[in-house]
């Protein structure tokens, strides 16, 4: 949830944005029968998706601010899925790498 109206609004907005990004990347690149043929394209789209999540996080500790909200569990889950596709994808971006470490430490 959110501890304030602002935090709740940010969590709702970012969760929707991140989940929409997952749907655009996940199905065409993760489980299609021709995923091997589309690996490079999938990596490029995965990096775009990762960068979208990084942009949502920005300079904050977590997605909606300094505290964890449900949006963080959505973002973390999405980043873990990206790591299944390419293990190094999150560590290529400082924001997502640091964020993953913070989430893992919870």
PERAGI-V495832 format. One record per residue. RES is the residue in one letter. PSI is psi as a letter, one per 40 degrees, with the letter a starting at -180 (none if undefined). OMEGA is omega in whole degrees, -180 to 180 (NA if undefined). BURIAL is b if it has 24 or more other ideal C-beta (glycine too) atoms within 12 Angstrom, else e. Layout:
res=RES psi=PSI omega=OMEGA burial=BURIAL
res=RES psi=PSI omega=OMEGA burial=BURIAL
This chain:
res=X psi=a omega=178 burial=e
res=X psi=i omega=-180 burial=b
res=X psi=e omega=176 burial=e
res=X psi=i omega=178 burial=e
res=X psi=d omega=179 burial=e
res=X psi=d omega=-179 burial=e
res=X psi=d omega=178 burial=b
res=X psi=d omega=179 burial=e
res=X psi=d omega=178 burial=e
res=X psi=d omega=180 burial=b
res=X psi=d omega=180 burial=b
res=X psi=d omega=-178 burial=e
res=X psi=d omega=-179 burial=e
res=X psi=d omega=179 burial=b
res=X psi=d omega=179 burial=b
res=X psi=d omega=179 burial=e
res=X psi=d omega=-178 burial=b
res=X psi=d omega=-179 burial=b
res=X psi=d omega=176 burial=b
res=X psi=d omega=177 burial=e
res=X psi=d omega=178 burial=b
res=X psi=d omega=-178 burial=b
res=X psi=d omega=180 burial=e
res=X psi=d omega=-180 burial=e
res=X psi=d omega=-167 burial=b
res=X psi=d omega=-174 burial=b
res=X psi=d omega=-178 burial=e
res=X psi=d omega=-173 burial=e
res=X psi=e omega=-174 burial=b
res=X psi=d omega=-171 burial=b
res=X psi=e omega=178 burial=e
res=X psi=i omega=-177 burial=e
res=X psi=d omega=-179 burial=e
res=X psi=f omega=-176 burial=e
res=X psi=d omega=180 burial=e
res=X psi=d omega=179 burial=e
res=X psi=d omega=-177 burial=e
res=X psi=e omega=-176 burial=e
res=X psi=d omega=-179 burial=e
res=X psi=d omega=176 burial=e
res=X psi=d omega=179 burial=e
res=X psi=d omega=177 burial=b
res=X psi=d omega=179 burial=e
res=X psi=d omega=179 burial=e
res=X psi=d omega=177 burial=b
res=X psi=d omega=178 burial=b
res=X psi=d omega=175 burial=b
res=X psi=d omega=179 burial=e
res=X psi=d omega=177 burial=b
res=X psi=d omega=-180 burial=b
res=X psi=d omega=175 burial=b
res=X psi=d omega=178 burial=b
res=X psi=d omega=178 burial=b
res=X psi=d omega=179 burial=b
res=X psi=d omega=177 burial=e
res=X psi=d omega=179 burial=b
res=X psi=d omega=179 burial=b
res=X psi=b omega=-179 burial=e
res=X psi=e omega=-178 burial=e
res=X psi=i omega=175 burial=b
res=X psi=d omega=-178 burial=e
res=X psi=i omega=-172 burial=b
res=X psi=d omega=-174 burial=b
res=X psi=e omega=180 burial=b
res=X psi=a omega=-178 burial=b
res=X psi=e omega=-179 burial=e
res=X psi=i omega=180 burial=e
res=X psi=h omega=173 burial=b
res=X psi=i omega=179 burial=b
res=X psi=d omega=179 burial=b
res=X psi=d omega=178 burial=b
res=X psi=d omega=179 burial=b
res=X psi=d omega=175 burial=e
res=X psi=d omega=-180 burial=b
res=X psi=d omega=-179 burial=b
res=X psi=d omega=179 burial=b
res=X psi=d omega=179 burial=e
res=X psi=d omega=179 burial=b
res=X psi=d omega=177 burial=b
res=X psi=d omega=177 burial=b
res=X psi=d omega=176 burial=b
res=X psi=d omega=179 burial=b
res=X psi=d omega=175 burial=e
res=X psi=d omega=180 burial=e
res=X psi=d omega=179 burial=b
res=X psi=h omega=-174 burial=b
res=X psi=d omega=-176 burial=e
res=X psi=e omega=-170 burial=e
res=X psi=d omega=-179 burial=b
res=X psi=d omega=-179 burial=b
res=X psi=e omega=177 burial=e
res=X psi=e omega=-178 burial=e
res=X psi=h omega=-176 burial=b
res=X psi=d omega=-178 burial=e
res=X psi=d omega=-179 burial=b
res=X psi=d omega=178 burial=b
res=X psi=d omega=179 burial=e
res=X psi=d omega=179 burial=e
res=X psi=d omega=179 burial=b
res=X psi=d omega=178 burial=b
res=X psi=d omega=178 burial=e
res=X psi=d omega=-179 burial=e
res=X psi=d omega=-180 burial=b
res=X psi=d omega=-178 burial=e
res=X psi=e omega=-179 burial=e
res=X psi=none omega=NA burial=e
